[in-house]
Amino acid sequence: MNREVTSILLVGVGGQGTVLAGRVLARAAMSLGGEVKVSDIHGMAQRGGSVVTQVRFGPKVYAPVVETGTADYLVAFEKLEACRWLPYLREDGQLIVNNQEIPPLPVLTGAAVYPPNLLAEMGKRVKNISVIDALNFARRAGNVKTLNMVLMGVLARHLPMDREAWEEALAESVPERFLEVNKRAFQLGWEAAL
Amino acid sequence: MQQLMLGNHAVARGAWEAGVRVAAAYPGTPSTEIIEALARYPEVYAEWSVNEKVALEVAIGSSIAGGRALAAMKHVGVNVAADPLMTLAYTGVNAGLVLVSADDPNLYSSQNEQDNRFYARFAQIPCLEPSDSQEAKEMIKEAFVLSETFDTAVMLRLTTRVAHSQGVVELGERREVPLREYIKAPAKYVMLPAHGRERHKAVEERRRRLEDYVETAPWNRVEWGDRRVGVITSGIAYHYVKEALPGVSVLKLGVSYPLPARLIRDFISAVEVCYVVEELEPFLEDQIRAWGLKVTGKELLPRIGELSPRIVAEGIGRKVAAVDSSLVNSSLLQEPAFKPAAGLPGRPPLMCPGCPHRGVFYTLRELSLTVAGDIGCYTLGASPPLNSMDTCICMGASVGVALGMEKARGGEFARRLVSVIGDSTFLHSGMTGLLDMVYNRGTGTLIILDNGTTAMTGHQDHPGTGFTAAHDPTFKADLEQVVRGLGIKRVRVVDPYNLEETRQAISEETAAPEPSVIIARRKCALLTGGSGTYEVEKAVCVSCGSCLELGCPAISMEEEGALIDQVQCNGCGLCSQVCPAEAIVKVGAGNE
C-alpha cells in the first residue's frame, strides 16, 4: 500500500464505541489537510458481534479499507479481537491492546473456551505492543463507556496530529454533557502512553 | 466548506442541494441514513414509507406533480418496488426522480447479495455508480438533471462500502428548483396497453439518446498510465484498482448503464491487454464481450463477496507483474507478517440482553415447533442456542411460507407450526400474507413480535409507533384492530417476559384449528434500558446450565456456578424463570 498513507484499524465488540472513536480519530486527522477515509460496516454486527472501524489518511487516499498486512496501527478494544485482526497489522506496525476479556457467545454457552495467554502469545510475535487497562482508566475518568477515548489518548501519542486537533475533534463528536468525562479519559490515555 | 461525510449523508446532502422536495424510503441496511439525514432538512418532505413499493410510488407521484423526488432502499427493497419501477421506466418523469439502490456485497446485513445494476438494464434507465462520498454527492445532483433531460428515472447504485464509508466532501448550497408545471397527460402517465405500446417506443428512443450522452459524460473518464495494461472498472472497485495496480491505464465508468461503446472500444484498442474489475456479477464484462471485444474479468476475480485491493492484486496483479512488476503494488502480493490464529472462538451477532424476542424463541424451542421466520433482529432466533427458526426468505414472507407448508402437509402440521414477524415487518408486507391466510382458510398461528420500533436498522419509526420520520406525532396504527380487520378472530396479547403466559398462549393458539395471531408486546430493550438487574445466589446454584440455554450475553458459567454480568443485565427476568433451582433473584430482593 501507499506508505504516505497511515492506515489504522480499530477493532472490538459491538457496543464498545469503536465507531465513535473512529469518528474522533478521523476528524483529528482532517487537521493534517490531506484526505481522510473511514469505513465502518454495521448492521447485524451491532448486536454484540466483532466490529472493525478502518481509518486511512494521507495526501491521497483511494480505498477506504485497510488490507491484511498493511495496517500501521491496530487498536484492539478487546484481547480476542486483537488476535483475530492481527493479520491486518504490518510486521513493524504498532499494536495497542486493551487488557479486557469479553467472552463471545460460544464461550458463554460452553461450546468454546476463551483462549488463555493471548497477550503473552501476541507479545512473542509482535515487536511493538502496548497493553493498557483502558477500562480501569475509564472508570477513573468517571464513566466505563469512555474506554474508547482512553485508547484514542494512547494512540494520539503515536500520530502527527496536535493536541488541539484532538480536542476539537472530541468537541465535534461527543454530546456536550459527556464532553468533560471523555476529555478526562483521553487525557488519562495520553498520559498512560508515556 | 469541507466535512467528513458518510456516503449516505452525502447522497442526502446532494439531493438537498439539488432541490429535492419529496423523499421516501423503508429503512434497510445499508440505505437507512439517507432518509434519516433528509428528514432533518426543513425544505424536504421525508417519510418512512410502509414499504419500498409505496416509497417509489410516492416519489413517482411527486415527480409527476412537478417536485423533484428521491426514493431510497436496500438492494432487496428494489425487488419489492420492481413493479412500479418497470412501468416508471415507460412513463418517464416530470420533475427529476432518482432511485437509490444500496447493494450489500458480502451480505453484511442481508439475505442475499444481488447486483442491482441489472435492474437498471432491465428497466432501461441510466445507472450511476459513485465510488466515494464526494462523488455520491456530485452524482446525485447530476442524476436529477439527467432525469429531467432524458425524461427518465435514474438509478444511483451504492454498495455498502460506499454507503457506509466516510470521506471528505465539499459542501454546496441548496438551489431551489421551482415546481414544474403539472400537466395532465394520460398518454404518458396512464399505462393502459395502447399507451404502454407507444411509451415502449419512447423508451427505445431514449436509450439511443442516452447511448450518445454516455460517450462524453464526465463520469466516464480515462486515467492514462502505462498503455500496455488497461483496466475497466466502476464504483468502489476503482479505488481497489488504484491501490493494487497504481501504474496501469484505467477507464472509470461512472455510468454503468448504458455503456459508452465507442469510449470502451477506443480504450481497449489503445492498450495491449484489458481487464474488467467489478464487484459481484460480470455486468460490464458481459456487455463488452457481446460487442466482440476481448477483455478478462471474472476468470480471474471472484463473483462472490466484496473485492479488496489484495484480491485485485492477487487476481490480476500477477499477470500484470509479468508485463512489468512496477505497475503492481508488490506489498499486496506478499504474505501478511502475522498469520491468523487458528481455533479462535467466533463472535456471532446475538439478541441483546433483555431482548423481548428471546422469551418467544425460547418457548418455541421448548415446544419444538416448526417456525417460519422473517427479516429483523428476530432472525437471530435461528442461531444457537435458540435454534428455533426454520425459514427466512424475504421481508413479509413468514405467513405465506407457513400457509404453503400447511397446504402441502395438512392441518395437523399446522398444529406444530407458527410464523413469526416483527411489528414493522408486519406492516411492511406481512399484512397481505395474513389476509391471504384468512381468505384461503389457513389455520396457522402468527406471532407478531411487537417491540414498538424498527430495531434492526437502528430504531426508525413506522405506522405502529405513532411518530413520523421527522419525529412528529401522527396516527398510531393499532395492531389488534388491523389484525381483526384482516379477519382474525383469535387475537391475544402476551408479555414475552412472562414465559408461562407466552407458552400457554402459543400452545392454545397452535392447537386451535382456525387462524390466530399472538402479539408478543414489549419495547425493545435498547430503548427502555431495563429495570433493575438479576443475580445468582451461589449457594443455591446447581450449575445445571439451564440459564445458558437462553443465549443471553449477560450470563456465563464459572466454576462456582452461573454468573450474571451486572453491567449488561437489563432485568428481563427470563433467567429466573428458567432456573430449576430458583437460584436467580432480583438484585436487592434478598434483603426485603
HADDOCK unambig.tbl for C-alpha pairs under 7 A between the chains (distance, minus, plus):
assign (segid A and resid 1 and name CA) (segid B and resid 243 and name CA) 6.48 0.50 0.50
assign (segid A and resid 1 and name CA) (segid B and resid 329 and name CA) 6.46 0.50 0.50
assign (segid A and resid 1 and name CA) (segid B and resid 331 and name CA) 6.37 0.50 0.50
assign (segid A and resid 1 and name CA) (segid B and resid 332 and name CA) 6.91 0.50 0.50
assign (segid A and resid 35 and name CA) (segid B and resid 168 and name CA) 6.76 0.50 0.50
assign (segid A and resid 36 and name CA) (segid B and resid 167 and name CA) 5.87 0.50 0.50
assign (segid A and resid 36 and name CA) (segid B and resid 168 and name CA) 6.39 0.50 0.50
assign (segid A and resid 37 and name CA) (segid B and resid 165 and name CA) 6.96 0.50 0.50
assign (segid A and resid 37 and name CA) (segid B and resid 166 and name CA) 5.42 0.50 0.50
assign (segid A and resid 37 and name CA) (segid B and resid 167 and name CA) 4.64 0.50 0.50
assign (segid A and resid 38 and name CA) (segid B and resid 165 and name CA) 5.27 0.50 0.50
assign (segid A and resid 38 and name CA) (segid B and resid 166 and name CA) 4.78 0.50 0.50
assign (segid A and resid 38 and name CA) (segid B and resid 167 and name CA) 6.55 0.50 0.50
assign (segid A and resid 39 and name CA) (segid B and resid 161 and name CA) 6.98 0.50 0.50
assign (segid A and resid 39 and name CA) (segid B and resid 164 and name CA) 6.32 0.50 0.50
assign (segid A and resid 39 and name CA) (segid B and resid 165 and name CA) 4.06 0.50 0.50
assign (segid A and resid 39 and name CA) (segid B and resid 166 and name CA) 6.22 0.50 0.50
assign (segid A and resid 40 and name CA) (segid B and resid 164 and name CA) 6.31 0.50 0.50
assign (segid A and resid 40 and name CA) (segid B and resid 165 and name CA) 6.20 0.50 0.50
assign (segid A and resid 41 and name CA) (segid B and resid 164 and name CA) 6.32 0.50 0.50
assign (segid A and resid 43 and name CA) (segid B and resid 29 and name CA) 6.32 0.50 0.50
assign (segid A and resid 43 and name CA) (segid B and resid 108 and name CA) 6.58 0.50 0.50
assign (segid A and resid 43 and name CA) (segid B and resid 109 and name CA) 5.23 0.50 0.50
assign (segid A and resid 43 and name CA) (segid B and resid 457 and name CA) 6.80 0.50 0.50
assign (segid A and resid 44 and name CA) (segid B and resid 109 and name CA) 5.60 0.50 0.50
assign (segid A and resid 44 and name CA) (segid B and resid 349 and name CA) 6.03 0.50 0.50
assign (segid A and resid 45 and name CA) (segid B and resid 349 and name CA) 5.48 0.50 0.50
assign (segid A and resid 47 and name CA) (segid B and resid 349 and name CA) 4.96 0.50 0.50
assign (segid A and resid 47 and name CA) (segid B and resid 350 and name CA) 5.43 0.50 0.50
assign (segid A and resid 47 and name CA) (segid B and resid 351 and name CA) 6.35 0.50 0.50
assign (segid A and resid 47 and name CA) (segid B and resid 352 and name CA) 6.27 0.50 0.50
assign (segid A and resid 48 and name CA) (segid B and resid 349 and name CA) 5.30 0.50 0.50
assign (segid A and resid 48 and name CA) (segid B and resid 350 and name CA) 6.11 0.50 0.50
assign (segid A and resid 49 and name CA) (segid B and resid 347 and name CA) 5.29 0.50 0.50
assign (segid A and resid 49 and name CA) (segid B and resid 348 and name CA) 5.18 0.50 0.50
assign (segid A and resid 49 and name CA) (segid B and resid 349 and name CA) 4.31 0.50 0.50
assign (segid A and resid 50 and name CA) (segid B and resid 347 and name CA) 5.73 0.50 0.50
assign (segid A and resid 62 and name CA) (segid B and resid 239 and name CA) 4.94 0.50 0.50
assign (segid A and resid 62 and name CA) (segid B and resid 242 and name CA) 6.73 0.50 0.50
assign (segid A and resid 62 and name CA) (segid B and resid 243 and name CA) 6.55 0.50 0.50
assign (segid A and resid 63 and name CA) (segid B and resid 239 and name CA) 4.87 0.50 0.50
assign (segid A and resid 63 and name CA) (segid B and resid 240 and name CA) 5.74 0.50 0.50
assign (segid A and resid 63 and name CA) (segid B and resid 243 and name CA) 6.84 0.50 0.50
assign (segid A and resid 64 and name CA) (segid B and resid 165 and name CA) 6.68 0.50 0.50
assign (segid A and resid 67 and name CA) (segid B and resid 309 and name CA) 6.77 0.50 0.50
assign (segid A and resid 67 and name CA) (segid B and resid 310 and name CA) 6.63 0.50 0.50
assign (segid A and resid 68 and name CA) (segid B and resid 336 and name CA) 6.11 0.50 0.50
assign (segid A and resid 69 and name CA) (segid B and resid 336 and name CA) 4.11 0.50 0.50
assign (segid A and resid 69 and name CA) (segid B and resid 337 and name CA) 6.12 0.50 0.50
assign (segid A and resid 83 and name CA) (segid B and resid 341 and name CA) 6.79 0.50 0.50
assign (segid A and resid 84 and name CA) (segid B and resid 340 and name CA) 6.63 0.50 0.50
assign (segid A and resid 84 and name CA) (segid B and resid 341 and name CA) 6.81 0.50 0.50
assign (segid A and resid 86 and name CA) (segid B and resid 338 and name CA) 6.34 0.50 0.50
assign (segid A and resid 86 and name CA) (segid B and resid 340 and name CA) 6.93 0.50 0.50
assign (segid A and resid 87 and name CA) (segid B and resid 336 and name CA) 6.15 0.50 0.50
assign (segid A and resid 87 and name CA) (segid B and resid 337 and name CA) 6.91 0.50 0.50
assign (segid A and resid 87 and name CA) (segid B and resid 338 and name CA) 4.62 0.50 0.50
assign (segid A and resid 87 and name CA) (segid B and resid 339 and name CA) 5.49 0.50 0.50
assign (segid A and resid 87 and name CA) (segid B and resid 340 and name CA) 5.65 0.50 0.50
assign (segid A and resid 90 and name CA) (segid B and resid 336 and name CA) 6.87 0.50 0.50
assign (segid A and resid 90 and name CA) (segid B and resid 337 and name CA) 6.25 0.50 0.50
assign (segid A and resid 91 and name CA) (segid B and resid 337 and name CA) 5.18 0.50 0.50
assign (segid A and resid 104 and name CA) (segid B and resid 347 and name CA) 5.14 0.50 0.50
assign (segid A and resid 105 and name CA) (segid B and resid 347 and name CA) 6.62 0.50 0.50
assign (segid A and resid 105 and name CA) (segid B and resid 553 and name CA) 6.38 0.50 0.50
assign (segid A and resid 106 and name CA) (segid B and resid 345 and name CA) 6.78 0.50 0.50
assign (segid A and resid 108 and name CA) (segid B and resid 555 and name CA) 6.87 0.50 0.50
assign (segid A and resid 108 and name CA) (segid B and resid 556 and name CA) 4.71 0.50 0.50
assign (segid A and resid 108 and name CA) (segid B and resid 557 and name CA) 6.68 0.50 0.50
assign (segid A and resid 109 and name CA) (segid B and resid 548 and name CA) 5.59 0.50 0.50
assign (segid A and resid 109 and name CA) (segid B and resid 556 and name CA) 6.87 0.50 0.50
assign (segid A and resid 112 and name CA) (segid B and resid 345 and name CA) 6.20 0.50 0.50
